[in-house]
Amino acid sequence: MKRTVFFISDGTGITAEALGNALLTQFEGIEFDRVLLPYIDTIDKARATLERIHKANNNDGVRPIIFDTIVNKEIREFIRTGDGFPIDIFETFLSPLEQELGHSSSYSVGKSHSIDEENRYKGRIDAVHFAMDNDDGALTKNYDKADIILVGVSRCGKTPTCIYMALQYGLCAANYPLTEEDMKEGIIHLPKFLENNKHKLFGLTIDAENLSNIRNERRANSRYASLAQCEMEVDLVEELFIRFDIPYINSTYFSIEEISAKILDITGIERKN
Amino acid sequence: MKRTVFFISDGTGITAEALGNALLTQFEGIEFDRVLLPYIDTIDKARATLERIHKANNNDGVRPIIFDTIVNKEIREFIRTGDGFPIDIFETFLSPLEQELGHSSSYSVGKSHSIDEENRYKGRIDAVHFAMDNDDGALTKNYDKADIILVGVSRCGKTPTCIYMALQYGLCAANYPLTEEDMKEGIIHLPKFLENNKHKLFGLTIDAENLSNIRNERRANSRYASLAQCEMEVDLVEELFIRFDIPYINSTYFSIEEISAKILDITGIERKN
């Protein structure tokens, strides 16, 4: 059975979507067809939205689920007149929060951002630029400015994790790939600029088979992608992490969101945004 | 008055945080002190959490707000015994959803990801690598694989917007900076590889004064950062957008989340994750 789900907002719809998806994950065996509708901020757009909801209702033979964070009351109530099953996120929580905080909410469309919010935002954007500039061992001289430096073999997930930590947490995250150049006589020699920043290092490892699959997508049938090579590199890197007491995670079974949250949890580094 | 807010989860805490921040934004004039506590998945960790909540209560002189998405019932109920004002996101919405869907939720910790979810995840990670590789006009030969190509002057917000679209929507987003090299005789000549992909182009512009401030942080007092230079570049780029009928947004007053959502809305490009 297919069930259409709408995420509707007069803003970006990011919150409606994040919450909705987290809730839907709890329902296995139901196939959801997801539709994101941001910036529904006029009655005309709301009317077109009701039409889409109506069509989904007819096609599915069952009413769609609606997750919404519409601040504008008129539009919110208009959407309520349609065929969907509404989950109103703001209305559900804002009223008890207003009571607890003894403060009425602004609950208004297009509220300008506060200075505090703007500074946190700027920090995140600066961190994204830092992560881009310091990807893949590009600028090791910047490591004194880094909040964290991820190390691991090529293609174990360092880059997207750094990007995520920058975007989500505002952290200046650099990463350095440990390659054959660092491996000599069956051991990895930690480069000087990493040893000088040992307290900032965090390791990523990965199952060799998984690594080989990922590398094969990039360079099929190369020595770089061979299982033997991947096993050798992973073994050496894990030995390094233990020898230098570098905390590490195996990225094979976690998403970058999970890896990032675990890194913060393990290191105690505080988010900046 | 300061008020401490805890985001608590036995997972990453991302949903609790996203929803909590969206709600708090509606309350101006209250200073919130935000604490993210992910992976509270044992009674021992829950006990330490209650201790932190208790301390915040004493320090602030008012009970903290708790946004939680704790799936484990025992831990959830244990957290409820503390001093905080609880906003229980899952409990509030899962029960009505179970009724509507005629299906009980799994509501269990550490549920493995579905194949569908894993494929969407892989698409997002691939898109992040694409955005990294195709930043700043690096690989124009890849433009046939791009879902969208952002164009604009240097430092107008192209890079973080591309990264966000990749991470959030799984879109292969490239970007190309329009520089003085493309500007001749008071006009911008659109490079051939861009003209061949004209339907994928989306423009970003920015207020010249804001651009000058941003560039000054990078290269203080340079010609590159001067207001005159910024004004000239912005004028030429906006003229180009109009001449080639390229849709565009002024990034000055929007976050990358807002810009990305607007781009999807304007172009009708469908997210891939």
HADDOCK unambig.tbl for C-alpha pairs under 7 A between the chains (distance, minus, plus):
assign (segid A and resid 12 and name CA) (segid B and resid 258 and name CA) 5.87 0.50 0.50
assign (segid A and resid 12 and name CA) (segid B and resid 261 and name CA) 5.63 0.50 0.50
assign (segid A and resid 15 and name CA) (segid B and resid 18 and name CA) 5.96 0.50 0.50
assign (segid A and resid 15 and name CA) (segid B and resid 19 and name CA) 5.73 0.50 0.50
assign (segid A and resid 15 and name CA) (segid B and resid 22 and name CA) 6.95 0.50 0.50
assign (segid A and resid 18 and name CA) (segid B and resid 15 and name CA) 5.94 0.50 0.50
assign (segid A and resid 19 and name CA) (segid B and resid 15 and name CA) 5.74 0.50 0.50
assign (segid A and resid 19 and name CA) (segid B and resid 19 and name CA) 6.93 0.50 0.50
assign (segid A and resid 22 and name CA) (segid B and resid 15 and name CA) 6.97 0.50 0.50
assign (segid A and resid 23 and name CA) (segid B and resid 90 and name CA) 6.99 0.50 0.50
assign (segid A and resid 23 and name CA) (segid B and resid 94 and name CA) 6.83 0.50 0.50
assign (segid A and resid 26 and name CA) (segid B and resid 105 and name CA) 5.04 0.50 0.50
assign (segid A and resid 26 and name CA) (segid B and resid 106 and name CA) 5.14 0.50 0.50
assign (segid A and resid 26 and name CA) (segid B and resid 107 and name CA) 5.56 0.50 0.50
assign (segid A and resid 27 and name CA) (segid B and resid 105 and name CA) 4.83 0.50 0.50
assign (segid A and resid 27 and name CA) (segid B and resid 106 and name CA) 6.18 0.50 0.50
assign (segid A and resid 38 and name CA) (segid B and resid 261 and name CA) 6.88 0.50 0.50
assign (segid A and resid 94 and name CA) (segid B and resid 23 and name CA) 6.82 0.50 0.50
assign (segid A and resid 105 and name CA) (segid B and resid 26 and name CA) 5.03 0.50 0.50
assign (segid A and resid 105 and name CA) (segid B and resid 27 and name CA) 4.83 0.50 0.50
assign (segid A and resid 106 and name CA) (segid B and resid 26 and name CA) 5.15 0.50 0.50
assign (segid A and resid 106 and name CA) (segid B and resid 27 and name CA) 6.21 0.50 0.50
assign (segid A and resid 107 and name CA) (segid B and resid 26 and name CA) 5.58 0.50 0.50
assign (segid A and resid 125 and name CA) (segid B and resid 160 and name CA) 6.61 0.50 0.50
assign (segid A and resid 128 and name CA) (segid B and resid 160 and name CA) 6.41 0.50 0.50
assign (segid A and resid 160 and name CA) (segid B and resid 125 and name CA) 6.60 0.50 0.50
assign (segid A and resid 160 and name CA) (segid B and resid 128 and name CA) 6.42 0.50 0.50
assign (segid A and resid 258 and name CA) (segid B and resid 12 and name CA) 5.80 0.50 0.50
assign (segid A and resid 261 and name CA) (segid B and resid 12 and name CA) 5.65 0.50 0.50
assign (segid A and resid 261 and name CA) (segid B and resid 38 and name CA) 6.75 0.50 0.50
